[in-house]
């Protein structure tokens, strides 16, 4: 599940709000959060009790809607190796190059 929002508050609502998607995902799902957030917010989202079932993966992007539509958004990613491998299936469709760290 790719969640592309502007900031941490929007990401938290999209994931964990009243109509959030995280509670509907299975244990093998990967939450890919692409928002401009600070490290403390990323850790807070990852530590949410609902996020403990699916894997959490931080994948900030930069660019425009045109870049997204053309699969050309730069992605700066960070997460566990297993989450990165699973997220890669989605990220390869939005980015020409995916760089990541563990």
N, C-alpha and C positions, 0 to 999 in steps of 0.2 A: 504494500500500500504506500504510494507516494503522496505525501502531504506537502504541498507547496504553498507557503503562507508568507506574509510580510515580516512577522515578528513572533516572539515566544507566546504572547497572549493569544494570538490567532491560532497558533499551532496547538496550544493546550485546549482551546475550545474545539477545534476540529478533531482532535484525538479523544479527549476525555470529557467534553461537554455533554449536555443532555442528549444530543443527537450525534455524539462523537463516534468515530469509526473503530477505535481500538477495541472496545468491548465486543465487537462483532467478529473479530479476527481469530483464527485458530492459533494454536500454540506454535505452529511452524511458520507463521507469517513473519514478515519483516516490515517494521515501520520505518520508512525512509522519510526523514524530516528535512525539508529543504527550506530553511528560513534563515533570515539574518538575525542570529542570536548569539549571546555571549556564552562562554563555556559553562558558567554556573546554570544558565537556563537549560542548556543541552543536558547537563547532568540531572537537573530536576525533572525534565521530561522523561529521561531514561529511567529514573528511579521511581516513577509513578507506579503504584501497585498494578494498574491495568496493563502497563507496558511490560511487566515481568513475564507474561506469557509469550507474546511475540518478541522477536529480537528488535532492538532499536538501532538505527543507523543514522548518523548525522551527515547530510550531504547538501551543504550550502551551494547555491548556484548564483551566477551573475549573468546578466544579459537582458534580452527583451523577449516579448511574446513571439516575435518573428523568429528569433533564435530557437525558442522552444518548439515552435511549430515545425522548424526545419531540422530538429535534432542536433542543434549546435550550441547548447548552453554549456559553458565551462562549469565543472563540478569539483568542489573541494570536499573530500569525504574523509570520515573518520569513524572507526568502529571495530568491533571484533572481526577476526578473519572469516568466520562462518557467516556473519551478517553481511560482510562485504561481498562474499561470493554470491549470496542470494540476491543482494541488492543490485549487483552487477547486471543481472538479466534485465532490470528496468532501466538502470542508468545508461547502459549502452544505447538505448533508444532516444535519450534526450541529450547526450553529450558525445562529441566526436572523440574525446579523450577523457578518461576518468583517472584522476590521481587520488591516492588514498594513503592513509597511515593507520596504524593500529594503536 
